Protein backbone atom coordinates (compact mmCIF):
# COMPACT_ATOMS: atom_id res chain seq x y z
CA UNK A 1 0.00 0.00 0.00
CA UNK A 2 1.37 3.41 -0.94
CA UNK A 3 0.95 6.42 1.31
CA UNK A 4 1.02 10.02 0.22
CA UNK A 5 3.14 12.52 2.18
CA UNK A 6 0.39 13.71 4.50
CA UNK A 7 -0.87 10.19 5.27
CA UNK A 8 2.70 9.30 6.07
CA UNK A 9 2.86 12.20 8.50
CA UNK A 10 -0.28 11.12 10.31
CA UNK A 11 0.22 7.34 10.30
CA UNK A 12 3.97 7.00 10.36
CA UNK A 13 5.34 9.75 12.57
CA UNK A 14 5.57 7.70 15.76
CA UNK A 15 7.24 4.81 13.97
CA UNK A 16 9.84 7.14 12.47
CA UNK A 17 10.64 8.79 15.77
CA UNK A 18 11.00 5.46 17.54
CA UNK A 19 13.24 3.98 14.87
CA UNK A 20 15.55 6.98 14.85
CA UNK A 21 15.06 8.09 11.24
CA UNK A 22 15.88 11.64 12.29
CA UNK A 23 19.54 10.70 12.57
CA UNK A 24 19.73 10.07 8.83
CA UNK A 25 19.39 13.69 7.80
CA UNK A 26 22.95 14.87 8.49
CA UNK A 27 24.67 12.16 6.39
CA UNK A 28 22.45 13.19 3.49
CA UNK A 29 23.67 16.76 3.75
CA UNK A 30 27.26 15.60 3.95
CA UNK A 31 26.74 13.72 0.69
CA UNK A 32 25.13 16.78 -0.86
CA UNK A 33 26.57 20.25 -1.26
CA UNK A 34 29.50 19.89 1.19
CA UNK A 35 30.96 17.14 -0.99
CA UNK A 36 32.55 19.94 -2.99
CA UNK A 37 34.48 21.01 0.11
CA UNK A 38 36.43 17.92 1.20
CA UNK A 39 38.59 19.96 3.59
CA UNK A 40 35.66 21.22 5.63
CA UNK A 41 35.62 19.91 9.21
CA UNK A 42 32.23 20.28 10.85
CA UNK A 43 33.62 19.63 14.33
CA UNK A 44 35.95 22.64 14.18
CA UNK A 45 33.20 25.13 13.33
CA UNK A 46 30.38 26.69 15.33
CA UNK A 47 28.86 29.40 13.19
CA UNK A 48 27.40 32.69 14.42
CA UNK A 49 26.78 36.15 13.01
CA UNK A 50 27.42 39.64 14.39
CA UNK A 51 24.96 42.27 13.17
CA UNK A 52 25.62 45.95 13.83
CA UNK A 53 22.32 47.80 13.78
CA UNK A 54 24.18 51.10 13.98
CA UNK A 55 25.86 50.38 10.63
CA UNK A 56 22.84 49.11 8.71
CA UNK A 57 21.63 51.71 6.20
CA UNK A 58 18.64 49.76 4.92
CA UNK A 59 19.94 49.52 1.36
CA UNK A 60 18.47 46.04 0.85
CA UNK A 61 21.49 44.63 -0.98
CA UNK A 62 21.68 41.73 1.47
CA UNK A 63 18.08 40.78 0.76
CA UNK A 64 18.57 40.89 -2.98
CA UNK A 65 21.81 38.89 -2.83
CA UNK A 66 20.16 36.23 -0.69
CA UNK A 67 17.20 35.86 -3.05
CA UNK A 68 19.48 35.46 -6.06
CA UNK A 69 22.14 33.27 -4.44
CA UNK A 70 19.73 30.81 -2.85
CA UNK A 71 16.97 30.71 -5.46
CA UNK A 72 14.39 31.97 -2.99
CA UNK A 73 10.86 31.91 -4.50
CA UNK A 74 10.37 35.03 -6.62
CA UNK A 75 7.11 36.09 -4.96
CA UNK A 76 7.65 39.24 -2.85
CA UNK A 77 6.57 37.63 0.42
CA UNK A 78 9.22 34.89 0.61
CA UNK A 79 12.54 35.79 2.20
CA UNK A 80 15.42 33.99 3.90
CA UNK A 81 16.61 37.34 5.20
CA UNK A 82 14.90 40.71 5.28
CA UNK A 83 15.35 44.17 6.77
CA UNK A 84 12.83 45.91 9.01
CA UNK A 85 12.67 49.63 9.70
CA UNK A 86 11.65 50.61 13.22
CA UNK A 87 10.23 54.07 13.68
CA UNK A 88 9.68 55.26 17.25
CA UNK A 89 7.43 58.35 17.40
CA UNK A 90 8.59 61.26 19.55
CA UNK A 91 7.19 61.38 23.08
CA UNK A 92 4.99 64.28 24.12
CA UNK A 93 7.17 66.25 26.58
CA UNK A 94 4.05 67.29 28.49
CA UNK A 95 3.05 63.70 29.15
CA UNK A 96 5.68 61.93 31.24
CA UNK A 97 3.69 58.67 31.16
CA UNK A 98 3.35 58.54 27.39
CA UNK A 99 4.71 55.47 25.66
CA UNK A 100 4.75 55.15 21.91
CA UNK A 101 4.84 51.74 20.27
CA UNK A 102 7.25 51.47 17.33
CA UNK A 103 5.99 51.41 13.77
CA UNK A 104 7.59 48.59 11.80
CA UNK A 105 7.67 48.44 8.02
CA UNK A 106 9.55 46.29 5.55
CA UNK A 107 8.38 46.96 1.98
CA UNK A 108 9.29 43.97 -0.17
CA UNK A 109 11.43 42.75 2.70
CA UNK A 110 13.58 45.85 2.35
CA UNK A 111 14.94 44.50 -0.92
CA UNK A 112 14.43 47.79 -2.72
CA UNK A 113 15.57 49.97 0.17
CA UNK A 114 13.42 52.47 2.08
CA UNK A 115 12.21 56.02 1.53
CA UNK A 116 14.77 58.60 2.61
CA UNK A 117 12.56 60.00 5.37
CA UNK A 118 10.87 58.01 8.17
CA UNK A 119 7.06 57.94 8.07
CA UNK A 120 6.77 60.28 11.09
CA UNK A 121 8.57 63.61 11.35
CA UNK A 122 10.91 63.87 14.31
CA UNK A 123 10.80 60.14 14.99
CA UNK A 124 13.74 57.89 15.77
CA UNK A 125 14.31 55.47 12.91
CA UNK A 126 16.72 52.57 12.44
CA UNK A 127 17.07 49.33 10.47
CA UNK A 128 17.23 45.77 11.78
CA UNK A 129 18.30 42.88 9.49
CA UNK A 130 16.61 39.60 10.38
CA UNK A 131 17.07 35.95 9.40
CA UNK A 132 17.22 32.49 10.96
CA UNK A 133 19.00 32.70 14.32
CA UNK A 134 20.44 29.15 14.01
CA UNK A 135 19.53 28.54 17.62
CA UNK A 136 21.54 26.12 19.71
CA UNK A 137 18.24 24.95 21.25
CA UNK A 138 16.02 25.54 18.26
CA UNK A 139 12.25 25.07 18.69
CA UNK A 140 11.93 24.09 15.03
CA UNK A 141 14.12 21.00 15.38
CA UNK A 142 12.19 19.94 18.47
CA UNK A 143 8.81 19.86 16.75
CA UNK A 144 9.76 18.32 13.39
CA UNK A 145 8.08 14.89 13.43
CA UNK A 146 10.38 13.29 10.85
CA UNK A 147 13.80 14.79 11.58
CA UNK A 148 13.86 16.84 8.38
CA UNK A 149 14.82 19.94 10.36
CA UNK A 150 18.03 19.36 12.29
CA UNK A 151 21.16 20.99 13.63
CA UNK A 152 24.53 19.93 12.25
CA UNK A 153 27.70 19.54 14.32
CA UNK A 154 28.75 23.03 13.20
CA UNK A 155 25.66 24.68 14.66
CA UNK A 156 23.87 25.40 11.38
CA UNK A 157 20.16 24.52 11.39
CA UNK A 158 19.24 22.93 8.07
CA UNK A 159 16.30 21.29 6.32
CA UNK A 160 16.59 17.97 4.52
CA UNK A 161 13.93 18.41 1.86
CA UNK A 162 13.94 14.72 0.97
CA UNK A 163 12.39 14.06 4.39
CA UNK A 164 10.25 17.17 4.84
CA UNK A 165 6.53 16.38 4.62
CA UNK A 166 5.34 19.99 4.57
CA UNK A 167 3.47 19.82 7.87
CA UNK A 168 4.41 23.43 8.79
CA UNK A 169 5.11 22.52 12.42
CA UNK A 170 8.54 24.16 12.23
CA UNK A 171 7.10 27.27 10.57
CA UNK A 172 4.70 27.72 13.46
CA UNK A 173 7.30 26.90 16.12
CA UNK A 174 9.90 29.44 14.97
CA UNK A 175 9.54 32.46 17.29
CA UNK A 176 11.39 34.69 14.84
CA UNK A 177 9.16 34.15 11.80
CA UNK A 178 12.11 32.94 9.77
CA UNK A 179 10.59 29.93 8.01
CA UNK A 180 8.18 29.48 5.13
CA UNK A 181 6.86 26.71 2.94
CA UNK A 182 8.37 26.82 -0.53
CA UNK A 183 5.36 26.82 -2.88
CA UNK A 184 7.38 25.04 -5.57
CA UNK A 185 8.25 22.01 -3.44
CA UNK A 186 5.80 22.24 -0.54
CA UNK A 187 8.74 21.83 1.82
CA UNK A 188 10.11 24.04 4.60
CA UNK A 189 12.69 26.64 3.64
CA UNK A 190 14.82 29.20 5.48
CA UNK A 191 18.31 30.67 5.76
CA UNK A 192 21.08 28.06 5.59
CA UNK A 193 23.88 30.55 6.25
CA UNK A 194 24.74 29.94 2.59
CA UNK A 195 25.96 26.50 3.59
CA UNK A 196 27.16 25.77 0.08
CA UNK A 197 29.48 28.77 0.43
CA UNK A 198 30.74 28.63 4.01
CA UNK A 199 31.80 24.98 3.68
CA UNK A 200 34.15 26.14 0.92
CA UNK A 201 35.73 28.93 2.94
CA UNK A 202 33.50 31.74 1.63
CA UNK A 203 31.25 34.03 3.61
CA UNK A 204 27.50 34.33 3.16
CA UNK A 205 26.07 36.27 0.24
CA UNK A 206 24.48 38.83 2.56
CA UNK A 207 27.77 39.52 4.34
CA UNK A 208 29.68 39.73 1.07
CA UNK A 209 27.54 42.47 -0.44
CA UNK A 210 26.96 44.61 2.68
CA UNK A 211 28.55 48.00 1.91
CA UNK A 212 28.98 48.95 5.58
CA UNK A 213 29.98 45.54 6.97
CA UNK A 214 26.94 45.56 9.20
CA UNK A 215 26.96 41.75 9.04
CA UNK A 216 29.96 39.63 9.98
CA UNK A 217 29.95 35.83 9.88
CA UNK A 218 32.21 34.13 12.39
CA UNK A 219 33.36 30.77 13.69
CA UNK A 220 33.10 30.71 17.47
CA UNK A 221 35.34 27.64 17.69
CA UNK A 222 38.24 29.51 16.12
CA UNK A 223 39.87 31.66 18.84
CA UNK A 224 41.49 33.84 16.17
CA UNK A 225 38.25 34.66 14.38
CA UNK A 226 37.51 38.44 14.37
CA UNK A 227 34.02 37.78 15.71
CA UNK A 228 35.45 37.25 19.19
CA UNK A 229 36.84 40.78 19.27
CA UNK A 230 33.53 42.17 18.05
CA UNK A 231 31.66 40.36 20.81
CA UNK A 232 34.14 41.58 23.43
CA UNK A 233 34.08 45.20 22.33
CA UNK A 234 30.32 45.57 21.97
CA UNK A 235 27.40 45.03 24.28
CA UNK A 236 25.47 42.59 22.14
CA UNK A 237 21.96 41.27 22.51
CA UNK A 238 19.91 38.50 20.91
CA UNK A 239 16.30 38.67 19.85
CA UNK A 240 13.74 37.45 22.41
CA UNK A 241 16.30 36.38 25.02
CA UNK A 242 13.50 35.30 27.37
CA UNK A 243 12.84 32.30 25.12
CA UNK A 244 16.32 30.86 25.81
CA UNK A 245 16.69 29.43 22.31
CA UNK A 246 20.46 29.90 22.24
CA UNK A 247 20.20 32.28 19.29
CA UNK A 248 23.50 32.82 17.47
CA UNK A 249 22.70 36.17 15.85
CA UNK A 250 24.35 38.79 18.05
CA UNK A 251 23.11 42.35 17.59
CA UNK A 252 24.99 45.51 18.50
CA UNK A 253 22.90 48.61 19.10
CA UNK A 254 19.65 46.71 19.41
CA UNK A 255 16.87 48.93 20.75
CA UNK A 256 14.64 47.47 23.43
CA UNK A 257 11.63 48.00 21.16
CA UNK A 258 12.84 45.34 18.74
CA UNK A 259 11.29 41.90 19.01
Secondary structure, 3 states (H helix, E strand, C coil): CCCCHHHHHHHHHHHHHHHCHHHHHHHHHHCCHHHHCCCCCHHHCCEEEEEECCCCCCCCHHHHHHHHHCCCCCCCCCCCEEEEEEEECCCCCCCCCCCCCCEEECHHHHCCCCCCCCCCCCCEEEEEEEECCCCCCCHHHHHCCCCCEEECCCCCEEECCCCCCCCCHHHHHCCCCCCEEECCCCEEECCCCCHHHHCCCCCCHHHHHCCCCCEEEEECCCCCCCHHHHHHHCCEECCCHHHCCCCCEEEECCCCCCC
